[in-house]
């Protein structure tokens, strides 16, 4: 019920944004997309955390943090989009240096938050075999380094390499978890499907970040991403 309301409300906003001048409408759609992902992730965080409190299963604690930090990453993205919309509508003049600093800080913070999210996702898969994977401090320090080092070296290639390394680590973690699963077949099928969907979600958004997808297909990727996170929400709320 909550998810249907969220999609309906944001659909009305998208319709309104299409009536705005093109530069504003584009940024507004970005803000709408980010707001949907943020709200759904926070709902998923509370749901999975409730399951953790009932079961006290460590994997659920780590998995819930994935949605928390992924949601926060999109909240930052929404904040930047909202600021740009406000500056366009209200004719606020932002200096080039100010905009550049804001974007650089926001991107760095988003990389940190999204890296924490994927590290928690990996940890939720391998924590039974690698105890250090559950160390919150280590996870955050690793994410901070992955966000700051490319900025210090001013290397987009280093940033891409680190993100690809994270995605590869997630693939390995999913494979290891599959080979050593100890839970019931019914539960595993549901949980494994969610992990695969999370992997697809990351790939879709990573392709946008690297501009691999032609600009004309950006809307299609947004729709696929929303569909993916929607299916994840359905599986978590109805099946887990």
C-alpha positions in Angstrom: 0.0 0.0 0.0 2.8 2.4 1.0 4.8 1.6 -2.2 1.7 2.2 -4.4 1.1 5.6 -2.8 4.8 6.6 -3.3 4.8 5.7 -7.0 1.5 7.5 -7.6 2.6 10.7 -5.9 5.9 10.8 -7.8 4.1 10.0 -11.1 2.1 13.3 -10.6 5.3 15.1 -9.9 6.9 13.8 -13.1 3.9 15.0 -15.1 4.2 18.5 -13.5 8.0 18.6 -14.2 7.4 17.9 -17.9 5.6 21.3 -18.1 8.7 23.1 -16.8 11.5 24.5 -19.1 13.6 21.6 -20.4 16.8 22.1 -18.2 14.6 22.3 -15.1 12.5 19.3 -16.1 15.5 17.1 -16.7 16.9 17.9 -13.2 13.5 17.5 -11.7 13.1 14.0 -13.2 16.5 13.2 -11.6 15.2 14.5 -8.3 12.0 12.4 -8.6 14.0 9.3 -9.5 16.3 9.8 -6.5 13.4 10.4 -4.2 11.6 7.2 -5.2 14.8 5.1 -4.6 15.4 6.9 -1.3 11.9 6.3 0.1 11.8 2.6 -1.0 15.3 1.9 0.4 14.3 3.4 3.8 11.2 1.3 3.9 13.2 -1.8 3.0 15.8 -0.9 5.7 13.1 -0.8 8.4 11.5 -4.0 7.2 14.7 -6.0 7.1 15.8 -4.5 10.5 12.5 -5.7 11.9 13.3 -9.2 10.6 16.8 -9.0 12.2 15.3 -8.0 15.6 13.0 -11.0 15.5 15.5 -13.6 14.2 18.8 -12.1 15.5 20.4 -13.4 12.3 23.6 -11.4 11.7 23.1 -11.5 7.9 19.9 -9.5 8.2 21.6 -6.7 10.1 24.3 -6.4 7.4 21.7 -6.6 4.7 19.5 -3.9 6.2 22.5 -1.5 6.3 22.8 -2.0 2.5 19.4 -0.3 2.1 20.1 2.4 4.7 23.3 3.7 3.0 22.0 3.2 -0.5 19.0 5.3 0.5 21.2 8.0 2.0 23.3 8.1 -1.3 20.1 8.8 -3.2 19.0 11.3 -0.6 22.2 13.3 -1.3 21.6 13.0 -5.1 18.0 14.2 -4.5 19.3 17.2 -2.4 21.7 18.3 -5.2 19.0 18.0 -7.8 16.6 20.0 -5.6 19.1 22.7 -5.2 19.7 23.0 -8.9 15.9 23.1 -9.5 15.6 25.9 -6.9 18.4 27.9 -8.5 16.8 27.6 -11.9 13.2 28.5 -10.8 14.3 31.3 -8.4 17.0 32.6 -10.7 19.6 32.2 -8.0 23.2 32.8 -9.2 25.7 30.2 -8.1 29.3 30.9 -8.9 31.1 28.3 -11.0 33.5 27.6 -8.2 30.6 27.1 -5.8 28.8 24.8 -8.1 32.0 22.8 -8.8 32.8 22.5 -5.1 29.2 21.4 -4.4 29.2 18.8 -7.1 32.7 17.4 -6.2 31.7 17.1 -2.5 28.4 15.6 -3.3 29.8 13.0 -5.7 32.5 12.1 -3.2 30.0 11.6 -0.4 27.7 9.6 -2.8 30.6 7.3 -3.7 31.3 6.8 0.0 27.7 6.0 0.8 27.2 3.7 -2.2 30.5 1.9 -1.4 29.4 1.4 2.2 26.1 0.0 0.8 27.7 -2.6 -1.5 30.3 -3.5 1.1 27.5 -4.3 3.6 25.8 -6.3 0.8 29.0 -8.3 0.3 29.4 -8.7 4.1 25.9 -10.1 4.4 26.9 -12.9 2.0 30.3 -13.9 3.4 30.2 -13.0 7.2 29.9 -16.7 8.2 33.3 -17.4 6.6 35.2 -14.1 7.0 34.6 -12.6 10.5 36.4 -9.4 9.6 33.7 -8.7 7.0 31.3 -7.7 9.8 33.6 -5.0 11.2 31.7 -1.7 10.7 34.7 0.4 11.2 36.7 -1.5 8.5 33.7 -1.2 6.1 33.5 2.6 6.5 37.2 3.1 6.3 37.4 1.1 3.1 34.5 3.1 1.7 36.2 6.4 2.6 39.4 5.4 0.9 37.5 4.3 -2.2 35.8 7.7 -2.3 38.7 10.0 -1.5 41.7 8.3 -3.3 40.4 8.9 -6.8 39.8 12.5 -6.0 43.3 13.0 -4.5 44.8 11.5 -7.6 42.3 13.2 -9.9 41.9 9.9 -11.7 38.5 8.8 -13.2 40.2 5.5 -14.2 41.1 4.7 -10.6 37.5 5.4 -9.6 36.1 3.1 -12.3 38.7 0.4 -11.4 37.7 0.5 -7.7 34.0 0.3 -8.5 34.5 -2.6 -10.9 36.5 -4.3 -8.1 33.5 -3.9 -5.8 31.1 -5.3 -8.4 33.5 -8.2 -9.0 33.7 -8.8 -5.2 29.9 -8.9 -5.1 29.8 -11.5 -7.9 32.4 -13.7 -6.0 30.4 -13.3 -2.7 27.2 -14.4 -4.4 28.9 -17.4 -5.9 30.5 -18.4 -2.6 27.2 -18.0 -0.7 25.5 -20.1 -3.4 28.1 -22.9 -3.1 27.9 -23.0 0.7 24.3 -22.3 1.4 23.0 -23.8 4.6 19.4 -22.4 4.7 16.2 -24.0 3.4 15.6 -24.1 -0.3 12.5 -21.9 -0.1 14.2 -19.2 1.9 17.4 -19.3 -0.2 15.5 -19.0 -3.5 13.9 -15.8 -2.2 17.0 -14.3 -0.7 19.2 -15.3 -3.6 16.8 -13.6 -6.0 17.0 -10.4 -4.1 20.8 -10.4 -4.2 20.7 -11.0 -8.0 18.3 -8.1 -8.4 20.5 -5.9 -6.3 23.4 -6.8 -8.5 21.3 -5.9 -11.6 20.3 -2.6 -10.0 24.0 -1.7 -9.4 24.9 -2.6 -13.0 22.1 -0.4 -14.4 23.1 2.6 -12.4 26.9 2.1 -12.9 26.2 2.1 -16.7 24.6 5.5 -16.3 27.5 6.8 -14.2 30.0 5.8 -16.9 27.7 7.1 -19.7 27.9 3.7 -21.4 24.3 4.0 -22.3 23.3 6.5 -25.0 21.5 9.6 -23.5 18.3 8.7 -25.4 18.1 5.5 -23.4 18.6 7.1 -20.0 14.8 7.1 -19.3 14.7 3.4 -20.1 17.5 2.7 -17.6 15.6 4.8 -15.0 12.4 2.7 -15.6 14.4 -0.6 -15.4 16.0 0.5 -12.2 12.7 1.5 -10.6 11.2 -1.8 -11.7 14.1 -3.7 -10.2 13.9 -1.9 -6.9 10.2 -2.4 -6.9 10.5 -6.2 -7.4 13.1 -6.2 -4.6 10.6 -4.4 -2.3 7.9 -6.8 -3.3 10.0 -9.9 -2.5 11.2 -8.4 0.8 7.7 -7.3 2.0 5.8 -10.3 0.8 8.2 -13.2 0.8 10.9 -12.8 3.4 
